């Protein structure tokens, strides 16, 4: 099988691995090396906030010794199989870089022989890129659960980001659908990466030329909808991972039907709206100072499909509103629907010069169609706005994007370059 045919198989097999993240690190061009890393570079792979980064997203191999029921590459399935050698994949990556298709590589793999053997193949690929080709661009590698600390330590010194997939939200679900995997084998490399990151921050503070270890940090991915966990359970786990392992991101992937096991859900797929709400809830925790137990509870363990988590919290806490934008602290401003971290900073800075009114907020691009129900300016509410709970609720759920989200992913950009596009370019077939 030639390299192009392998690419078609392994790029398609990688589509279930979530790589929609900007690189998170910056590295300028260096004499004698090719490529660079930019935190906000644009082309094909989209972030939750609209930025994008062009990556070659591919598997080292889709052969796998594990039989995870939710995975298309499971041992008991029979898709076309292929495997790259380290040299083949390194050559392919550089070929795409030189064609200006990509700025980096997102590399994952099925597990062959053992986690360490698989990680060694991936490590050798990156080593060829960094050494033989002097490639200085972004590289994100999925760590194989069960891999030794030694190979993880080596890998972390030559890549930008590493991630260990938590896979499913509970140990019970993991035992049911992925009996070859253990929760401890997933959390152990997370802890090791976190410990080495902490040590590296100290070393770089003392020794300016110390090599960086995983400068873009680590992430993880959860499949949601394949098992019965509630949003409360999922978000408590995510919050715990952020606090304990200092993860940069937790990704939530709606379950896609890839098997016929009786253990899998009977419906076709997990709704994308649920995935969207979980990302919004995650954002509230990471950037707005919310805790999971403020947004969800044992009595209401799932996110409201009609209201985003911030609006839902505000509706349940109308007693603290309206707040005065000219005096409210940042912590309260961040709890106003329509005011984000950037908007709160603008308000605090501008009100030092003079009192703000609704026209001032409009110029700051505060989302007044939401915020007007929860704020006052100089003691006054927005004119002709009914402050009744029923009116506020009806206006908040009238968001036109709801139907779009429910029917599929919202796309603000052109479609990314596919394996078929790459195939046509390499072969000259149009």
C-alpha positions as CSV (number, residue, x, y, z in Angstrom):
1,X,0.0,0.0,0.0
2,X,1.5,3.4,-0.9
3,X,1.6,6.4,1.3
4,X,-1.3,8.2,-0.3
5,X,-3.6,5.3,0.2
6,X,-2.5,5.1,3.9
7,X,-3.2,8.8,4.2
8,X,-6.8,8.4,3.0
9,X,-7.4,5.6,5.5
10,X,-5.7,7.1,8.5
11,X,-6.8,10.7,8.0
12,X,-10.4,9.4,7.9
13,X,-9.8,7.2,10.9
14,X,-8.6,10.2,12.9
15,X,-11.8,12.3,12.5
16,X,-13.1,11.1,15.9
17,X,-10.1,12.5,17.7
18,X,-10.9,16.1,18.7
19,X,-8.1,18.5,17.6
20,X,-10.1,21.7,17.5
21,X,-7.7,23.8,19.4
22,X,-5.3,26.6,18.7
23,X,-1.7,25.7,19.4
24,X,-1.6,27.6,22.6
25,X,2.1,28.4,22.3
26,X,4.3,30.8,20.2
27,X,7.6,30.1,18.7
28,X,9.2,32.4,16.1
29,X,11.2,31.3,13.1
30,X,14.8,30.2,13.9
31,X,17.8,30.4,11.6
32,X,18.6,26.9,10.2
33,X,15.1,25.5,11.0
34,X,11.8,25.6,9.0
35,X,8.4,26.3,10.3
36,X,7.1,28.3,13.3
37,X,4.2,28.1,15.8
38,X,1.7,30.9,16.2
39,X,-1.1,30.9,18.9
40,X,-3.7,32.3,16.6
41,X,-2.7,31.1,13.1
42,X,-5.6,30.5,10.7
43,X,-6.6,27.9,8.2
44,X,-8.4,24.6,8.8
45,X,-9.0,23.4,12.4
46,X,-11.4,25.6,14.3
47,X,-11.4,26.5,18.0
48,X,-14.5,27.0,20.1
49,X,-14.0,30.8,19.9
50,X,-13.6,31.0,16.1
51,X,-9.8,30.9,15.8
52,X,-8.2,28.2,13.7
53,X,-4.9,26.3,13.1
54,X,-4.0,24.2,10.1
55,X,-3.0,20.8,11.3
56,X,-2.4,17.5,9.5
57,X,-4.6,15.3,11.7
58,X,-3.8,11.6,11.3
59,X,-3.3,8.3,13.0
60,X,0.0,6.5,13.1
61,X,-2.0,3.4,12.6
62,X,-5.7,2.3,13.0
63,X,-4.7,-1.2,13.9
64,X,-5.6,-1.6,17.6
65,X,-5.4,-4.3,20.2
66,X,-8.2,-2.8,22.2
67,X,-11.9,-3.4,21.6
68,X,-13.6,-0.2,22.9
69,X,-17.2,-0.5,21.7
70,X,-17.6,3.2,20.9
71,X,-14.5,3.3,18.7
72,X,-14.5,2.7,14.9
73,X,-11.0,1.3,15.1
74,X,-11.8,-1.3,17.7
75,X,-10.2,-4.8,17.2
76,X,-13.6,-6.5,16.5
77,X,-14.4,-4.0,13.7
78,X,-13.3,-4.5,10.1
79,X,-12.5,-1.1,8.5
80,X,-9.6,-0.8,6.0
81,X,-6.4,-0.9,8.1
82,X,-3.1,0.8,7.5
83,X,0.1,1.9,9.3
84,X,2.7,4.6,8.6
85,X,6.4,4.1,9.3
86,X,7.9,7.1,11.2
87,X,9.8,8.1,8.1
88,X,6.7,8.0,5.9
89,X,4.7,10.2,8.2
90,X,7.5,12.7,8.7
91,X,8.0,12.9,5.0
92,X,4.3,13.4,4.5
93,X,4.1,16.2,7.1
94,X,6.9,18.1,5.5
95,X,5.4,17.6,2.1
96,X,2.2,19.2,3.3
97,X,4.0,22.0,5.1
98,X,5.9,22.9,2.0
99,X,2.7,23.1,0.0
100,X,1.4,25.5,2.7
101,X,-1.4,23.2,3.7
102,X,-0.5,23.0,7.3
103,X,1.4,24.6,10.1
104,X,1.6,21.6,12.4
105,X,0.7,18.0,13.1
106,X,-1.9,16.4,15.3
107,X,-0.9,12.7,15.8
108,X,-2.8,9.9,17.5
109,X,-2.8,6.2,17.0
110,X,-4.4,2.9,17.6
111,X,-2.5,0.7,20.1
112,X,-0.3,-2.0,18.5
113,X,1.8,-4.5,20.5
114,X,1.8,-2.2,23.6
115,X,1.3,1.4,24.6
116,X,5.1,1.9,24.9
117,X,5.7,0.4,21.4
118,X,3.1,2.7,19.9
119,X,4.4,5.7,21.7
120,X,7.9,4.9,20.5
121,X,6.7,4.9,16.9
122,X,5.1,8.3,17.4
123,X,8.2,9.6,19.2
124,X,10.5,8.5,16.3
125,X,8.2,10.3,13.9
126,X,8.5,13.6,15.8
127,X,12.2,13.1,16.3
128,X,12.7,12.8,12.5
129,X,10.6,16.0,12.1
130,X,12.6,18.0,14.7
131,X,16.0,16.5,13.9
132,X,16.3,15.5,10.2
133,X,13.9,18.1,8.9
134,X,14.5,20.8,11.5
135,X,10.7,21.4,11.7
136,X,9.9,24.0,14.3
137,X,6.1,24.0,13.9
138,X,3.3,23.0,16.2
139,X,2.9,19.3,17.2
140,X,0.2,17.8,19.3
141,X,0.4,14.1,20.3
142,X,-2.2,12.0,22.0
143,X,-0.6,10.0,24.8
144,X,-1.5,6.3,24.9
145,X,-2.9,5.3,28.3
146,X,-0.6,2.8,30.0
147,X,2.6,4.3,28.4
148,X,5.6,4.5,30.7
149,X,6.8,7.7,32.4
150,X,10.1,7.4,30.4
151,X,8.5,7.7,27.0
152,X,6.1,10.4,28.1
153,X,9.1,12.4,29.5
154,X,11.0,12.1,26.2
155,X,7.9,13.0,24.1
156,X,7.1,16.1,26.2
157,X,10.4,17.7,25.3
158,X,9.9,17.6,21.6
159,X,6.1,18.4,21.2
160,X,4.0,21.4,22.0
161,X,0.9,19.7,23.5
162,X,0.1,16.3,24.9
163,X,-3.3,14.9,25.7
164,X,-4.6,11.8,27.4
165,X,-8.2,10.9,26.6
166,X,-10.3,10.3,29.7
167,X,-12.7,8.6,27.1
168,X,-15.8,8.2,29.3
169,X,-17.1,10.2,32.3
170,X,-17.0,7.3,34.9
171,X,-15.0,4.2,35.8
172,X,-18.2,2.1,35.5
173,X,-18.8,3.2,31.9
174,X,-15.1,2.6,31.0
175,X,-15.3,-1.0,32.4
176,X,-18.5,-1.6,30.4
177,X,-17.5,-0.2,27.0
178,X,-13.6,-0.3,27.2
179,X,-12.7,-3.3,29.3
180,X,-9.1,-3.2,28.2
181,X,-8.6,0.3,29.6
182,X,-8.3,1.3,33.3
183,X,-9.0,4.7,34.7
184,X,-5.7,4.6,36.7
185,X,-3.8,4.0,33.5
186,X,-5.4,7.2,32.1
187,X,-4.9,9.4,35.1
188,X,-1.3,8.3,35.8
189,X,0.2,9.9,32.7
190,X,-1.9,13.1,33.4
191,X,-0.3,13.3,36.8
192,X,3.2,12.7,35.4
193,X,2.8,15.3,32.7
194,X,1.5,17.8,35.3
195,X,4.4,17.1,37.7
196,X,6.9,17.6,34.9
197,X,5.2,20.8,33.8
198,X,5.5,22.2,37.3
199,X,9.2,21.2,37.5
200,X,9.8,22.7,34.1
201,X,8.3,26.0,35.1
202,X,10.8,26.2,38.0
203,X,13.7,25.2,35.8
204,X,12.9,27.8,33.1
205,X,12.6,30.5,35.8
206,X,16.1,29.6,37.1
207,X,17.8,28.6,33.9
208,X,16.6,30.7,30.9
209,X,17.9,28.1,28.3
210,X,16.2,25.1,29.9
211,X,14.2,23.1,27.3
212,X,10.4,23.6,27.5
213,X,8.3,20.7,28.4
214,X,4.9,20.6,26.7
215,X,4.7,24.4,26.4
216,X,1.1,24.4,25.2
217,X,0.1,22.2,28.2
218,X,-2.1,19.1,28.2
219,X,-5.7,18.4,27.3
220,X,-8.2,15.6,27.3
221,X,-11.4,14.4,25.5
222,X,-14.6,12.9,26.7
223,X,-17.3,11.1,24.7
224,X,-20.7,12.2,25.8
225,X,-24.0,10.5,25.1
226,X,-22.6,6.9,24.8
227,X,-23.3,6.3,28.5
228,X,-25.9,7.6,31.0
229,X,-23.9,10.1,33.0
230,X,-25.6,13.4,33.6
231,X,-24.1,16.8,32.7
232,X,-23.5,17.4,36.5
233,X,-21.3,14.3,36.6
234,X,-19.5,15.3,33.5
235,X,-18.8,18.8,34.6
236,X,-17.7,17.8,38.1
237,X,-15.2,15.5,36.5
238,X,-14.0,18.3,34.2
239,X,-13.7,20.8,37.0
240,X,-11.7,18.2,39.0
241,X,-9.3,17.6,36.1
242,X,-8.7,21.4,35.7
243,X,-8.0,21.8,39.4
244,X,-5.9,18.7,39.9
245,X,-3.9,18.4,36.6
246,X,-4.0,22.0,35.4
247,X,-5.4,20.9,32.0
248,X,-5.6,23.6,29.3
249,X,-8.8,22.1,27.8
250,X,-11.4,19.4,28.2
251,X,-13.1,18.5,24.9
252,X,-16.6,17.1,24.8
253,X,-17.4,15.0,21.8
254,X,-21.0,14.0,21.1
255,X,-21.2,10.2,20.6
256,X,-21.4,9.2,16.9
257,X,-22.8,5.7,16.1
258,X,-19.9,3.5,15.0
259,X,-21.0,0.1,16.3
260,X,-24.0,-2.2,16.9
261,X,-23.2,-3.4,20.4
262,X,-26.2,-3.8,22.7
263,X,-24.3,-1.8,25.2
264,X,-24.4,1.4,23.1
265,X,-27.3,3.9,23.0
266,X,-30.3,2.9,20.8
267,X,-30.7,6.4,19.3
268,X,-28.6,7.4,16.3
269,X,-26.3,9.9,18.0
270,X,-25.9,12.3,21.0
271,X,-27.4,15.7,20.2
272,X,-24.9,18.4,19.2
273,X,-26.8,20.9,21.3
274,X,-25.8,19.0,24.4
275,X,-22.2,19.1,23.4
276,X,-22.6,22.9,22.7
277,X,-24.1,23.5,26.2
278,X,-21.3,21.5,27.9
279,X,-18.7,23.7,26.1
280,X,-20.6,26.8,27.3
281,X,-20.6,25.4,30.9
282,X,-16.9,24.7,30.7
283,X,-16.3,28.3,29.5
284,X,-18.2,29.6,32.5
285,X,-16.0,27.6,34.9
286,X,-12.7,28.5,33.2
287,X,-13.2,32.2,32.5
288,X,-16.2,33.5,34.5
289,X,-15.4,32.1,38.0
290,X,-18.5,29.8,38.2
291,X,-18.4,26.5,40.0
292,X,-20.1,23.4,38.6
293,X,-22.5,23.2,41.6
294,X,-23.7,26.7,40.9
295,X,-24.7,25.8,37.4
296,X,-26.1,22.3,38.0
297,X,-27.6,20.5,40.9
298,X,-28.8,17.1,42.0
299,X,-32.3,18.3,41.4
300,X,-31.5,19.7,37.9
301,X,-28.5,17.6,36.8
302,X,-28.7,18.4,33.1
303,X,-28.2,21.7,31.3
304,X,-31.2,23.5,29.9
305,X,-31.5,23.0,26.1
306,X,-33.3,26.4,25.7
307,X,-31.0,28.6,27.8
308,X,-27.3,28.8,27.9
309,X,-25.8,28.1,31.4
310,X,-25.1,31.8,32.2
311,X,-28.6,32.9,31.3
312,X,-30.1,29.9,33.2
313,X,-28.1,30.8,36.3
314,X,-29.2,34.5,36.0
315,X,-32.9,33.5,35.7
316,X,-32.6,31.4,38.9
317,X,-30.9,34.3,40.8
318,X,-33.0,37.3,39.7
319,X,-32.9,38.5,43.3
320,X,-29.3,39.9,42.8
321,X,-30.3,41.9,39.7
322,X,-30.3,44.5,38.4
323,X,-26.7,45.6,39.2
324,X,-25.3,49.1,38.6
325,X,-22.6,48.9,35.9
326,X,-20.9,52.1,37.2
327,X,-20.1,50.5,40.6
328,X,-20.4,46.7,40.4
329,X,-17.2,44.7,40.9
330,X,-15.8,42.6,38.1
331,X,-17.0,39.4,39.8
332,X,-20.7,40.6,39.5
333,X,-20.3,42.1,36.0
334,X,-19.1,38.7,34.8
335,X,-22.4,37.2,36.0
336,X,-24.4,39.4,33.7
337,X,-25.6,37.7,30.5
338,X,-24.1,39.6,27.6
339,X,-20.9,40.8,29.5
340,X,-17.8,38.7,29.0
341,X,-14.3,39.1,30.5
342,X,-13.3,41.6,27.8
343,X,-16.5,43.6,28.2
344,X,-16.1,43.7,32.0
345,X,-12.5,45.0,31.7
346,X,-13.7,47.7,29.2
347,X,-16.5,48.8,31.6
348,X,-14.1,49.0,34.6
349,X,-11.6,51.0,32.6
350,X,-14.1,53.4,31.0
351,X,-16.0,54.2,34.2
352,X,-12.9,55.7,35.7
353,X,-13.2,58.5,33.2
354,X,-16.9,59.2,33.6
355,X,-20.3,57.6,34.3
356,X,-21.5,55.1,31.7
357,X,-24.9,54.9,30.0
358,X,-26.5,52.4,27.6
359,X,-25.1,54.2,24.6
360,X,-21.6,53.8,26.1
361,X,-22.1,50.1,26.6
362,X,-23.4,49.7,23.0
363,X,-20.2,51.3,21.7
364,X,-18.2,48.8,23.8
365,X,-20.2,46.0,22.0
366,X,-21.8,44.7,25.1
367,X,-24.6,42.4,24.1
368,X,-27.4,44.6,25.3
369,X,-30.2,42.3,24.0
370,X,-29.3,40.1,27.0
371,X,-27.7,42.5,29.4
372,X,-30.5,45.1,29.6
373,X,-32.6,42.8,31.9
374,X,-29.9,42.6,34.5
375,X,-28.2,46.0,34.7
376,X,-28.9,49.7,35.4
377,X,-26.9,52.7,34.3
378,X,-26.9,55.6,36.7
379,X,-29.8,53.9,38.5
380,X,-31.9,53.7,35.4
381,X,-33.1,50.6,33.5
382,X,-33.2,50.5,29.8
383,X,-36.2,52.3,28.4
384,X,-39.3,50.3,27.4
385,X,-38.0,47.1,28.8
386,X,-40.3,44.9,30.8
387,X,-38.5,43.5,33.8
388,X,-41.0,40.7,34.5
389,X,-39.6,37.2,34.8
390,X,-41.8,35.9,32.0
391,X,-40.7,38.6,29.6
392,X,-37.0,38.1,30.3
393,X,-37.3,34.4,29.8
394,X,-39.2,34.7,26.5
395,X,-36.6,37.2,25.1
396,X,-33.6,35.1,26.2
397,X,-34.9,31.9,24.5
398,X,-35.6,33.7,21.2
399,X,-32.0,33.3,20.1
400,X,-32.0,32.4,16.4
401,X,-29.0,30.2,16.7
402,X,-30.9,27.5,18.7
403,X,-32.3,25.9,15.5
404,X,-28.9,26.0,13.9
405,X,-27.2,24.3,16.8
406,X,-29.9,21.6,17.1
407,X,-29.6,20.7,13.4
408,X,-25.8,20.5,13.3
409,X,-22.5,22.2,14.0
410,X,-22.5,26.0,13.4
411,X,-19.8,26.8,10.8
412,X,-18.4,30.3,10.3
413,X,-15.8,29.3,7.8
414,X,-15.2,27.3,4.7
415,X,-14.8,23.5,5.0
416,X,-11.4,22.3,6.1
417,X,-9.0,20.5,3.7
418,X,-9.9,16.8,3.6
419,X,-7.9,13.7,3.0
420,X,-9.4,13.5,-0.5
421,X,-8.2,17.1,-1.2
422,X,-4.7,16.1,-0.1
423,X,-4.9,12.9,-2.2
424,X,-5.8,14.9,-5.3
425,X,-3.0,17.3,-4.7
426,X,-0.4,14.6,-4.3
427,X,-1.5,12.5,-7.2
428,X,-2.5,15.3,-9.6
429,X,-6.0,13.8,-9.9
430,X,-8.7,16.5,-10.0
